Amino acid sequence: MYTAASSQSKAYPVSHTDEEWRRLLTPEQYEVLRGHGTERPGSCALNYEKRPGSFVCAGCGQKLFTSGTKFDSGTGWPSFDSPEPGSVETSSDTSYGMVRTEVHCANCGGHLGHVFPDGPPPTGLRYCINGVATNFEPE
């Protein structure tokens, strides 16, 4: 299991013991948000969500992305060009012999996915987010 030191050692506004997280989250949510796992590409219905609304952290409910920033990257995971201001933080992820930029919730530290510099204008970024790490709230 990968652990990002910066996101695991920081005190967040929303925090729980490991036992509490296991009670609050589904096993799949726990594996991704707390264990830094990744869902199978194309396995989450939120990848196909097209309605207006917001994608919020499944761990704490913080608004992370809006539907207006979502795009189809063809990767099998929900992708966004920008998060809500102050909603996410990043850290270096050197797992699996790669150097990537991990994205985690700024409110609870939950692992969301990674950000890559191959997205569309205007930001040029692709926030590749595990759908299981979020919930959708329609407008």
C-alpha positions in Angstrom: 0.0 0.0 0.0 1.3 3.4 -1.0 1.3 6.2 1.7 2.0 9.8 0.8 3.9 11.1 3.8 2.7 14.7 3.2 -1.0 13.8 3.1 -0.9 11.3 5.9 1.1 13.3 8.4 -0.8 16.6 8.1 -3.6 17.5 10.4 -6.8 18.0 8.4 -10.0 19.8 9.4 -11.8 16.4 9.1 -10.0 13.5 10.6 -11.0 10.1 11.9 -9.2 7.1 13.2 -8.6 4.2 10.8 -11.4 2.3 12.5 -13.8 5.2 12.1 -12.9 5.6 8.4 -13.6 1.9 7.8 -17.1 2.3 9.3 -17.8 5.5 7.4 -16.7 4.4 3.9 -17.5 1.4 1.7 -14.6 -1.0 1.3 -14.0 0.4 -2.2 -14.0 4.0 -1.0 -11.7 3.1 1.9 -9.2 1.4 -0.5 -9.0 4.5 -2.7 -9.4 7.4 -0.2 -7.4 6.0 2.7 -5.3 3.3 1.0 -4.3 5.2 -2.2 -5.8 2.6 -4.4 -7.3 3.0 -7.9 -10.6 1.8 -9.3 -10.7 -0.2 -12.5 -11.0 2.2 -15.5 -14.6 2.5 -16.7 -16.0 0.9 -13.6 -17.6 3.9 -12.0 -20.9 5.4 -13.2 -19.6 8.9 -12.4 -17.3 8.7 -15.4 -20.4 8.9 -17.5 -22.2 11.6 -15.4 -23.2 14.5 -17.6 -25.8 16.5 -15.5 -25.0 19.9 -14.1 -23.8 19.6 -10.5 -20.9 19.1 -8.2 -18.5 16.3 -7.4 -17.8 16.2 -3.7 -15.4 14.1 -1.6 -16.9 10.8 -0.5 -15.0 11.1 2.7 -16.1 14.5 4.0 -18.5 16.1 1.5 -16.2 18.9 0.4 -17.1 20.3 -3.1 -14.1 19.4 -5.3 -15.1 19.8 -9.0 -18.1 21.1 -10.9 -19.6 19.5 -14.0 -18.5 22.5 -16.1 -14.9 21.5 -15.6 -15.4 17.8 -16.5 -14.4 16.4 -19.8 -14.1 13.0 -21.5 -10.4 12.1 -21.5 -11.0 8.6 -22.8 -9.0 7.2 -19.9 -11.9 5.5 -18.1 -11.8 7.8 -15.1 -13.7 11.1 -14.5 -11.4 13.9 -15.6 -11.6 17.6 -14.9 -9.5 20.6 -16.0 -9.6 22.4 -12.7 -10.8 21.9 -9.1 -12.8 24.3 -6.9 -10.4 26.8 -5.4 -8.7 25.5 -2.2 -10.4 22.1 -2.4 -7.5 19.9 -3.3 -3.8 19.7 -2.5 -1.0 17.8 -4.3 2.0 15.8 -3.3 4.7 13.8 -5.1 3.9 10.2 -5.7 6.8 7.9 -6.5 5.0 4.6 -6.3 5.2 2.0 -9.0 8.5 3.3 -10.3 6.9 6.5 -11.6 6.9 10.2 -10.6 3.3 11.5 -10.6 1.5 14.3 -8.8 -1.1 12.9 -6.4 -4.3 14.9 -5.7 -5.9 14.7 -2.3 -8.8 16.4 -0.6 -7.6 19.5 1.3 -10.3 18.9 3.9 -9.8 15.3 4.9 -6.6 14.2 3.1 -8.4 11.5 1.1 -6.6 10.3 -2.0 -8.5 11.3 -5.1 -6.3 10.5 -8.0 -3.5 12.3 -10.0 -3.1 15.4 -12.1 -1.3 15.4 -15.5 -0.2 18.2 -17.8 -2.0 16.8 -20.8 -5.5 18.4 -20.4 -7.5 20.8 -22.5 -7.4 24.6 -22.4 -7.7 26.7 -20.5 -5.6 25.0 -17.8 -3.8 22.3 -19.8 -4.3 20.0 -16.8 -6.1 16.7 -16.5 -7.3 15.9 -12.9 -7.8 12.1 -13.3 -10.0 11.3 -10.4 -11.3 8.0 -9.0 -15.1 8.1 -9.3 -15.4 6.1 -6.1 -13.6 8.8 -4.2 -16.5 11.3 -5.0 -20.2 11.6 -4.8 -22.2 13.6 -7.3 -24.7 16.2 -6.2 -27.0 17.4 -9.1 -28.0 21.0 -9.3 
